[in-house]
Amino acid sequence: MMFLEQKYNIKELVKLCKAGERKAQELLYKQFASKMLGVCARYATDRMEAEDMLQNGFIRVFQKIGDFRDEGSFEGWVRRIMVHSSIEYYRKHHKMMQVVELEDAANEPSVNPLATANLAASDLMILIQKLSPGYRIVFNLYAIEGYSHKEIAAIVGITEGASKSQLSRARGVLKEQIIKMEGKRYGNAG
Amino acid sequence: MEMQDKDFDKLFHSKLDDFEMQPSAGVWEGIDRELRADKRRKLLIPFLSAAASVVVLITAGIWFIPKMSGVNTKGSGKNTVAVVTKPAVVTAGPKKQAIAVPARINQMPVAKVTPVRTISPTEVRKDTATPIQSVAGTVNANAPKRAPEEVIAAVSQPPQPAITKAVVPGSEVPLAVKNPSDVAAVAVAEQPQVQLPAKENQEPAPVKARHKVRTLGGLLNLAIAKVDKRKDKVIEFAETDDEESNVTAVNLGIIKIKKEK
């Protein structure tokens, strides 16, 4: 399979996908699926939700692939669609203002304390997935996707002020959890 | 504090920006299924819209035809319709043998020839036989439009000799009418009566009849008559000299609309 993927470059695949070639669609999907599931997972509560978002996102990618111009990065384009598809998913399935704060569970003892340096990506992923959707989306968009508050406000449909306050509260929750995970050391440093 | 937030964000960014997870096989299947369904929907749309427009056209046609009846005031339209339908149908014609003519065209020449033979002399018989056969020939040729025309010509022959020039089929017809005795003339005269409605007989207008074929409506009627042998064609047009040809009748089996004027 790797061999097959390497035979096509992305540009060729995109061209074939624009013509509706089924095989090209599958190859393109395989090219980006795991990377994009990594994106969706940050917006999801669990793997199932993430895969739903991924599926919706790719359907939209293939439906709109005719609009893609070769000027920019195709991966960036796909990624933006995944992000929007993930946010859209929450619009449909969740109330954005749902408040299931991790702070409420602040007193629970942490099970697996880890050193900061050893904090694995999967651990951080779990922390993010535990955030409430509103915090999670803003934190993802700002810290990882790199959007400004102005852009976030437009994408999510909230005010810039709400975006800022959601971000700082998200950071607060995350920090608390990390402190718990690694013990007192990180807490002293921060 | 600002700096620390940035570092904090960086920590997440560096670890999660290129985070990868292998999706389960069901995801691609779901995407593929949805894309196929999408394609099918797109293929179906032109088909459905075509079907819909056919329905709309038929509905609109049925709806508007009754309203159009006021438009065509010319008498010729009515005549035309009558002529077109004539050959295919047995009309309530006055004469007995004649009535059978249109349906069984083959019998026509026989029926005609017999009376002529009995009464007229040999030479006359020859003469009369020719024109009758020629008429029969035209009828056989499935040109309902022309058959009545010629018949009209034949009928009008005795009273107005001037029309002789207008007759296309050739010198045989006028000759036949002139030469034979009154009996032969009667035999010929009988034939048209059968073929033509009473009105047509009263006011013979052979020239008019010949013009009709030249209009678009006439052409369409001719073509339709070849396919549709019923009395009321699936659709009939007025054969006026107007630029537009109007629909004068529609017969869709269950729904029959005919403009009577």
Boltz contact constraints between the chains, C-beta under 6 A:
constraints:
  - contact:
      token1: [A, 29]
      token2: [B, 28]
      max_distance: 6.0
  - contact:
      token1: [A, 33]
      token2: [B, 23]
      max_distance: 6.0
  - contact:
      token1: [A, 34]
      token2: [B, 20]
      max_distance: 6.0
  - contact:
      token1: [A, 34]
      token2: [B, 21]
      max_distance: 6.0
  - contact:
      token1: [A, 34]
      token2: [B, 22]
      max_distance: 6.0
  - contact:
      token1: [A, 35]
      token2: [B, 20]
      max_distance: 6.0
  - contact:
      token1: [A, 37]
      token2: [B, 21]
      max_distance: 6.0
  - contact:
      token1: [A, 37]
      token2: [B, 23]
      max_distance: 6.0
  - contact:
      token1: [A, 38]
      token2: [B, 19]
      max_distance: 6.0
  - contact:
      token1: [A, 38]
      token2: [B, 20]
      max_distance: 6.0
  - contact:
      token1: [A, 38]
      token2: [B, 21]
      max_distance: 6.0
  - contact:
      token1: [A, 41]
      token2: [B, 21]
      max_distance: 6.0
  - contact:
      token1: [A, 51]
      token2: [B, 23]
      max_distance: 6.0
  - contact:
      token1: [A, 51]
      token2: [B, 27]
      max_distance: 6.0
  - contact:
      token1: [A, 54]
      token2: [B, 23]
      max_distance: 6.0
  - contact:
      token1: [A, 54]
      token2: [B, 27]
      max_distance: 6.0
  - contact:
      token1: [A, 55]
      token2: [B, 27]
      max_distance: 6.0
  - contact:
      token1: [A, 55]
      token2: [B, 30]
      max_distance: 6.0
  - contact:
      token1: [A, 55]
      token2: [B, 31]
      max_distance: 6.0
  - contact:
      token1: [A, 58]
      token2: [B, 31]
      max_distance: 6.0
  - contact:
      token1: [A, 59]
      token2: [B, 31]
      max_distance: 6.0
  - contact:
      token1: [A, 59]
      token2: [B, 34]
      max_distance: 6.0
  - contact:
      token1: [A, 62]
      token2: [B, 35]
      max_distance: 6.0
  - contact:
      token1: [A, 121]
      token2: [B, 15]
      max_distance: 6.0
  - contact:
      token1: [A, 121]
      token2: [B, 16]
      max_distance: 6.0
  - contact:
      token1: [A, 121]
      token2: [B, 19]
      max_distance: 6.0
  - contact:
      token1: [A, 124]
      token2: [B, 12]
      max_distance: 6.0
  - contact:
      token1: [A, 124]
      token2: [B, 15]
      max_distance: 6.0
  - contact:
      token1: [A, 124]
      token2: [B, 16]
      max_distance: 6.0
  - contact:
      token1: [A, 143]
      token2: [B, 9]
      max_distance: 6.0
  - contact:
      token1: [A, 143]
      token2: [B, 12]
      max_distance: 6.0
  - contact:
      token1: [A, 143]
      token2: [B, 13]
      max_distance: 6.0
  - contact:
      token1: [A, 144]
      token2: [B, 13]
      max_distance: 6.0
  - contact:
      token1: [A, 144]
      token2: [B, 16]
      max_distance: 6.0
  - contact:
      token1: [A, 144]
      token2: [B, 17]
      max_distance: 6.0
